[in-house]
Amino acid sequence: MLLVEGGGARIIDFFVLFLPDCFLGDQLYRSTIYIWLFLFLAYFPVLDGYTGYSVGKYIFRVRVVNKYGESPGLLKSIVRALLRLIEVNPILFGGIPAGLVALFSERSHRLGDMLASTYVASSSLIEEYNQSNQSDAKKTRASV
């Protein structure tokens, strides 16, 4: 199911990133291209890094987290984004390399997640994990 949610999230993010071109018109878009290029490059690292969500991930309720179930931070998100450029590159057969790596990896990770030590999971699963860890921490503190 996560494959469908992740695919849907990518489609939403694609539209979010390319929507300005549709509405601004060619002349205005070209005159502000550096602003849009910066926003395009910062979109995934900033949103995923600090919140764990992009717009698409939020709508489909999937989230990027580190091994502690927290938002991964800017550096890990930059690693994910840079490797996305290699994995999902039209010159390198589109998303086929990312799909093959995820298909044959132990935890269905793409290369960017493996190198950044991040996970993409449903928000509800992450909440359950975090609540379970909080209750375990309270029990440990109470026994000390």
C-alpha positions in Angstrom: 0.0 0.0 0.0 2.9 2.4 0.7 3.9 2.1 -2.9 0.6 3.6 -4.0 0.7 6.3 -1.4 4.3 7.2 -2.3 3.4 7.3 -6.0 0.4 9.5 -5.3 2.5 11.8 -3.2 5.1 12.1 -6.0 2.4 13.1 -8.5 1.0 15.8 -6.1 4.6 17.1 -5.5 5.2 17.2 -9.3 2.1 19.4 -9.8 3.1 21.6 -6.8 6.5 22.2 -8.3 5.4 22.9 -11.8 2.1 24.8 -11.1 3.8 28.2 -11.1 4.8 27.7 -14.8 1.1 27.1 -15.7 -0.3 30.1 -13.9 2.3 32.8 -14.3 2.6 32.7 -18.0 5.9 32.3 -19.9 7.2 35.9 -19.6 6.6 36.3 -15.9 7.9 32.8 -15.2 11.1 33.4 -17.1 11.7 36.8 -15.4 11.4 35.1 -12.0 13.1 31.8 -12.9 15.8 32.1 -10.2 13.2 32.3 -7.5 11.4 29.3 -8.8 14.7 27.4 -9.3 15.7 28.1 -5.7 12.2 26.9 -4.4 12.4 23.8 -6.6 15.8 22.9 -5.2 14.8 23.7 -1.6 11.4 22.0 -1.7 12.2 18.5 -0.6 15.2 19.1 1.6 13.5 21.8 3.6 10.0 20.3 3.9 11.1 16.7 4.3 14.0 17.7 6.6 12.1 19.8 9.1 8.6 18.3 9.0 9.0 14.9 7.4 6.3 15.9 4.9 6.2 17.4 1.4 2.7 18.6 0.2 2.2 15.2 -1.5 3.3 13.2 1.5 1.1 15.2 3.8 -2.0 14.6 1.6 -1.3 10.8 1.4 -0.2 10.7 5.1 3.3 9.3 4.6 6.3 10.7 6.2 10.1 10.7 6.1 11.7 9.9 9.4 15.1 9.0 10.9 15.6 5.8 12.9 14.1 7.5 16.0 10.8 8.3 14.2 11.6 12.0 14.1 11.9 14.4 11.1 15.3 13.6 9.5 16.8 17.1 9.5 18.3 19.1 6.6 21.5 17.2 5.9 19.8 13.8 5.6 17.1 15.3 3.4 19.8 16.9 1.1 21.4 13.4 0.7 17.9 12.0 -0.2 17.3 14.8 -2.7 20.7 14.5 -4.4 20.3 10.8 -4.8 16.8 11.3 -6.1 18.4 13.2 -9.0 20.4 10.1 -9.9 17.7 7.5 -9.1 14.8 9.2 -10.9 16.6 10.7 -13.9 15.0 10.6 -17.3 18.4 10.0 -18.9 18.9 7.0 -16.6 15.6 5.3 -17.4 13.4 7.4 -15.2 12.5 5.8 -11.9 13.6 2.3 -12.9 16.9 2.4 -11.0 15.1 3.6 -7.8 12.4 0.9 -8.2 15.0 -1.9 -8.7 17.0 -0.9 -5.7 13.9 -0.7 -3.5 12.6 -4.0 -4.9 15.8 -5.9 -4.0 16.8 -4.1 -0.8 16.0 -5.7 2.5 13.6 -3.0 3.8 12.4 -1.8 0.4 14.5 1.4 0.6 15.6 3.4 -2.3 19.3 4.3 -2.4 18.7 7.8 -1.0 17.0 6.4 2.1 19.8 3.8 2.6 22.6 6.4 2.5 20.7 9.0 4.6 19.5 6.3 7.1 15.9 7.5 6.6 12.6 5.7 6.3 9.3 6.5 4.6 6.3 5.1 6.4 2.6 5.9 7.0 2.0 8.6 9.5 -0.2 6.4 11.6 2.6 3.8 11.9 5.1 6.4 12.9 2.7 7.8 15.6 2.3 4.3 17.0 6.0 3.8 17.1 6.6 7.1 18.8 3.9 6.5 21.4 5.3 3.1 22.1 8.7 4.5 22.6 7.4 7.3 24.9 5.6 4.8 27.1 8.7 2.6 27.3 10.8 5.6 28.3 8.3 6.5 31.0 8.5 2.9 32.4 12.3 3.0 32.4 12.3 6.3 34.2 9.8 5.1 36.8 11.8 2.0 37.5 15.0 4.0 38.1 
